[in-house]
């Protein structure tokens, strides 16, 4: 919660710079924190130039503008860090020119705190974030270990020398190789070329007359990119069905900007 030093500093500033003819109005507002359900309780003082007589409409406009300026700043902070939020809102009040549009000469936060329920909610959220980050780190570490059969065996044997005999009985092509294959296959799928996938989808919907034209064009493309071996397979009838060509790297690289054939 907000400590005495900032509240005392704010009060001292008011006393030092207060003029007898200043026109001030105080607003009590609630501002959502980085967790929308956890809110700050803020007291904001708005000051008009001497001689101003703000009516109800002007005071309402001022309150709306103050909240509009303070809200996005508060939303970046936790209710567990009231002092940081307080300072950030005050800084935004100083540099935000929109407050002058409602006639204010200055504005400041005179108090900002959070209730016990809001603080408990924020603490639970912080605990959940830490637990999630820890679980993800452990999962990533385990994935790295199991992706290689050697490190997987070492992980399995850790602090359990009695498992060594069972490990020897597994042979070199046992469960650890199968587990490693699962992780490496997953990595390969996640790194799939999106261009190749687009070409595959394009070829799936191509009718016969367009496929024949495409084969003629592929001969030029393959040779332009120095893949005469693929061009030769097109002419010899050894190429796979056109619908499968979307999986080759050569086709995936083809576009309208291909250089002219040599």
C-alpha positions in Angstrom: 0.0 0.0 0.0 1.0 3.7 -0.3 3.6 4.6 2.2 3.7 7.8 4.3 6.7 9.4 2.5 4.8 10.1 -0.8 1.7 11.3 1.0 3.8 13.7 3.1 5.7 14.9 0.1 2.5 15.6 -1.8 1.1 17.5 1.2 4.3 19.6 1.5 4.1 20.6 -2.1 0.5 21.7 -1.7 1.5 23.9 1.3 4.6 25.4 -0.3 2.9 26.3 -3.6 -0.6 26.9 -2.4 -2.0 30.4 -3.1 -4.8 31.9 -1.3 -6.7 32.7 -4.5 -6.2 29.2 -6.2 -9.3 27.4 -7.3 -9.1 23.7 -6.6 -11.5 20.8 -6.7 -10.9 17.3 -5.4 -12.1 14.1 -7.1 -12.2 10.5 -5.8 -12.0 8.0 -8.6 -11.3 4.3 -9.1 -8.7 3.3 -11.7 -8.2 -0.3 -13.0 -4.7 -1.7 -12.6 -2.9 -4.1 -14.9 -5.5 -6.6 -13.6 -8.8 -5.0 -14.5 -10.5 -6.5 -11.4 -8.0 -5.0 -9.0 -8.4 -1.2 -8.8 -6.6 1.8 -7.3 -8.5 4.2 -5.2 -7.2 7.6 -6.2 -7.8 11.2 -4.9 -7.0 13.8 -7.6 -6.8 17.5 -7.1 -7.6 19.8 -10.1 -6.5 23.4 -10.0 -7.8 26.3 -12.2 -6.1 29.7 -12.6 -7.0 32.4 -10.0 -10.3 34.1 -10.6 -11.8 31.1 -12.4 -15.3 30.0 -11.3 -15.7 26.5 -12.7 -19.4 25.5 -12.9 -20.8 22.0 -12.6 -20.4 21.3 -16.3 -16.7 22.4 -16.3 -15.9 20.4 -13.2 -17.5 17.3 -14.8 -15.5 17.8 -18.0 -12.4 18.1 -15.9 -13.1 14.9 -14.0 -13.7 13.0 -17.2 -10.5 14.3 -18.7 -8.4 13.5 -15.6 -9.7 10.0 -15.6 -9.1 9.6 -19.3 -5.5 10.7 -18.8 -4.9 8.6 -15.7 -6.6 5.4 -16.7 -4.1 4.1 -19.3 -1.2 4.9 -17.0 -2.7 3.1 -14.0 -3.5 0.1 -16.3 0.3 -0.5 -16.7 0.9 -0.9 -12.9 0.1 -3.4 -10.2 -1.8 -2.4 -7.1 1.2 -3.8 -5.3 3.2 -0.9 -6.6 1.1 2.1 -5.7 4.0 4.5 -5.4 5.1 3.8 -8.9 1.6 4.2 -10.3 1.2 7.5 -8.3 4.5 9.0 -9.7 3.6 7.9 -13.3 0.2 9.5 -13.2 1.6 12.7 -11.8 4.1 12.9 -14.6 1.5 12.3 -17.2 -0.6 15.1 -15.7 2.3 17.5 -16.0 3.1 16.7 -19.7 -0.4 16.0 -21.0 -1.7 19.2 -22.8 -5.3 17.9 -22.9 -5.8 19.1 -19.4 -5.4 22.7 -20.5 -8.4 22.2 -22.8 -10.7 22.1 -19.8 -9.0 25.1 -18.2 -6.8 23.4 -15.6 -3.5 25.0 -14.7 -2.3 21.9 -12.9 -3.5 18.5 -11.5 -2.0 16.1 -9.0 -2.6 12.9 -7.2 -3.0 13.6 -3.5 -3.6 9.9 -2.5 -3.5 6.6 -4.2 -4.0 3.2 -2.6 -5.5 -0.2 -3.0 -7.9 -2.1 -0.8 -6.9 -5.5 0.9 -9.1 -7.5 -1.5 -7.4 -5.9 -4.5 -4.0 -6.5 -3.1 -4.8 -10.2 -2.5 -6.1 -10.6 -6.0 -2.8 -9.1 -7.4 -0.7 -11.4 -5.1 -2.6 -14.4 -6.4 -2.0 -13.3 -10.0 1.7 -12.8 -9.3 2.0 -16.3 -7.8 0.2 -17.8 -10.8 2.6 -16.0 -13.2 5.6 -17.4 -11.3 4.2 -20.9 -11.2 3.4 -20.8 -14.9 6.9 -19.5 -15.8 8.5 -22.2 -13.7 6.3 -24.9 -15.3 7.2 -23.7 -18.8 10.9 -23.6 -17.9 10.7 -27.1 -16.6 8.8 -28.4 -19.6 11.3 -26.8 -22.0 14.2 -28.3 -20.1 12.6 -31.7 -20.1 11.9 -31.4 -23.8 15.6 -30.6 -24.5 16.7 -33.6 -22.4 14.3 -36.1 -24.0 15.1 -35.0 -27.5 18.4 -36.7 -27.4 18.6 -40.4 -26.4 21.9 -40.0 -24.5 20.8 -37.1 -22.3 17.4 -38.9 -21.8 19.3 -41.9 -20.4 21.3 -39.7 -18.1 18.1 -38.0 -16.9 16.5 -41.4 -16.3 19.6 -42.7 -14.4 20.0 -39.6 -12.2 20.3 -40.6 -8.5 19.2 -44.1 -9.4 22.2 -46.3 -10.1 20.0 -49.4 -9.5 18.4 -48.7 -12.9 21.7 -49.3 -14.8 21.1 -53.0 -15.3 17.6 -52.3 -16.6 19.0 -49.7 -18.9 21.6 -52.1 -20.4 18.8 -54.6 -21.1 16.9 -52.0 -23.1 19.5 -52.1 -25.9 20.5 -49.1 -28.0 17.2 -49.0 -29.9 14.9 -48.9 -26.9 12.4 -46.5 -25.5 14.7 -43.5 -25.4 15.2 -43.5 -29.1 11.4 -43.7 -29.6 10.9 -40.8 -27.2 13.6 -38.7 -28.9 11.9 -39.4 -32.3 8.7 -38.0 -30.9 10.3 -34.7 -29.9 12.4 -34.3 -33.1 9.3 -35.1 -35.3 7.4 -32.4 -33.4 10.2 -29.9 -34.0 10.2 -30.7 -37.7 6.5 -30.2 -38.0 6.6 -26.9 -36.1 9.3 -25.6 -38.5 7.4 -26.5 -41.7 7.8 -24.1 -44.6 4.6 -22.0 -44.9 5.3 -21.3 -48.6 5.4 -25.0 -49.4 2.1 -25.4 -47.7 0.5 -22.6 -49.8 1.8 -24.2 -53.0 0.4 -27.5 -51.8 -3.0 -26.0 -51.3 -2.8 -24.3 -54.7 -2.0 -27.5 -56.5 -4.9 -29.4 -54.8 -7.4 -27.2 -56.6 -5.8 -27.1 -60.0 -7.6 -28.8 -62.9 -6.0 -31.0 -65.6 -5.5 -28.3 -68.3 -3.8 -25.9 -65.8 -1.6 -28.8 -64.5 -0.2 -29.5 -68.0 0.6 -25.8 -68.4 2.3 -25.7 -65.0 4.5 -28.7 -65.9 5.8 -26.7 -68.9 6.5 -23.7 -66.8 8.2 -25.7 -64.1 10.8 -26.9 -66.6 11.8 -23.3 -67.1 11.7 -22.5 -63.4 13.8 -25.5 -62.4 16.5 -24.7 -65.0 16.5 -21.0 -64.0 17.3 -22.0 -60.5 20.0 -24.4 -61.6 18.0 -27.5 -60.9 18.3 -29.3 -64.2 18.0 -32.6 -62.4 14.4 -31.8 -61.5 13.7 -30.4 -65.0 15.0 -33.7 -66.4 12.7 -35.7 -64.2 9.8 -33.7 -65.6 10.6 -34.8 -69.1 11.3 -38.4 -68.3 8.1 -39.1 -66.6 9.8 -39.9 -63.3 8.3 -36.9 -61.5 5.7 -37.5 -58.9 2.1 -36.4 -59.5 1.8 -32.7 -59.8 -0.3 -32.5 -56.6 2.7 -33.6 -54.6 5.2 -31.1 -56.1 4.2 -28.5 -53.5 6.4 -30.4 -51.0 9.6 -29.7 -52.9 11.9 -26.9 -52.0 12.4 -26.0 -55.7 8.7 -25.3 -56.4 8.4 -23.5 -53.1 11.0 -20.9 -54.3 9.3 -20.3 -57.7 7.7 -16.9 -58.3 7.1 -14.3 -61.0 10.5 -12.8 -60.3 12.5 -15.9 -61.4 15.5 -15.0 -63.5 15.4 -15.8 -67.2 16.7 -19.3 -68.3 20.3 -19.4 -69.4 
